[in-house]
Amino acid sequence: MKNFKIDNKGAGKLFSNRFLESLTRTHFLIPVTLYYLCSLIICFYVVWKDLLPVIDLFWLFPLGFMLFTFVEYMIHRFIFHFNVKNEKEEKLQYNIHGIHHEFPRDKFRLVMPPLISILIAFLFYFSFKIFFGNAGYLLFSGFCAGYSTYLLIHYFIHARKPPSNFLRYLWIHHSLHHYQSEEAAFSVSLPLWDYIFGTMPTKSKPVVSKKNDG
């Protein structure tokens, strides 16, 4: 990713057109609420229509949730941080993720715009339905809940001070990705994947220079 000075106080801009720019900025509660509701409605629908035994809810839902954490890791590592080969690809990478690295505390760029996330969600939904039949409903329900949980974690890591409990580890882990090495600590909601795939940082604490305070 292109080197730039991290600005912890500013906000980036992708489009000169005011309307297009507004589409790239989203309050985190919009997608969080949308996908938690989606998850709940799907569970209710499966039970109401008796599409699957209720017991399946207790293993397919968590499996879908865990599947999201894996997809989150893979997308962050191989799509958001793909190896650029020219200026055009560098600009594309900046537009989809680099701007977040340059302005990590811009609260309105901490979640994906709903128009894009809904299209991607439909792709996952139809994939689950095609490959897993009715079980795909509960897998997708857990997947949606995993996404909303990830959004909450990511938002609070960037917008709030770390807590004094065990959750503090998530703040430290993601700070390592932003301030120490962009090629490590790709997982936000479940750092276990960084252990499994060998992308854990070499140091236990982030290196944050005062010059990065904007």
JOJOFEN-V992200 format. One record per pair of residues at least 12 apart in sequence whose ideal C-beta (glycine too) atoms are under 8 Angstrom apart, sorted by the first residue. I is the first residue (numbers start at 1). GAP is how many residues later the second one is. Records with the same first field share a line. If there is no record, write none. Layout:
I->GAP, GAP
//
This chain:
1->80, 83, 92, 93, 96, 97, 100, 181
2->88, 91, 92, 96
4->94, 97, 98
5->97, 206, 207
6->95, 96, 98, 172, 173, 206, 208
7->95, 96, 205, 207
8->95, 96, 97, 204, 205, 206
9->96, 204, 205
10->93, 96, 204
11->92, 95, 97, 98
12->87, 90, 91, 94, 97
14->81, 85
23->90, 92
24->85, 89
25->83, 84, 88
26->82, 83, 85, 86, 87, 88
27->81
28->79, 82, 83, 123, 124, 127
30->81, 84
31->80, 81, 83, 86, 116, 117, 120
32->79, 116, 119, 120, 123
33->115
34->80, 114
35->82, 86, 109, 110, 112, 113, 116
36->108, 109, 112
38->83, 103, 106
39->102, 103, 105, 106, 109
40->101
42->95, 96, 98, 99, 102
43->14, 18, 95, 98
45->92
46->88, 91, 92, 95
51->83, 86
52->82, 83, 85, 86
56->79, 82
57->81
60->75, 78, 79, 82
61->77, 78, 80, 81, 84
62->80
63->76, 79
64->64, 74, 75, 76, 77, 78, 79, 80, 81, 82
65->77, 78, 80, 81, 84
66->76, 80, 124
67->72, 75, 76, 79
68->74, 75, 77, 78, 79, 82, 121
69->77, 81, 118, 120, 121, 123, 124
70->123
71->72
72->74, 75, 78, 115, 116, 117, 118
73->113, 114, 117, 120, 121, 124
76->110, 111, 112
77->109, 120, 122
79->17
80->13, 16, 17
81->12, 16, 101, 102, 105
101->77, 81
104->54, 74
105->53, 54
107->48, 51, 52
110->41, 44, 45, 48, 49
111->40, 43, 44
117->30
121->23, 26
124->16, 19
125->15
128->12, 15
146->43
149->40
150->38, 39
153->17, 35, 36
154->20, 34, 35
157->13, 14, 17, 18, 31
169->22
170->18, 19, 21
172->32, 33, 34
173->12, 14, 15, 18, 21, 28
174->14
175->31, 33
176->25, 27, 29, 30
177->24
178->28
179->27, 28, 29, 30, 33
180->21, 23, 26, 27
181->20
183->16
184->15, 16, 17, 18
185->14, 15, 16
186->13
//
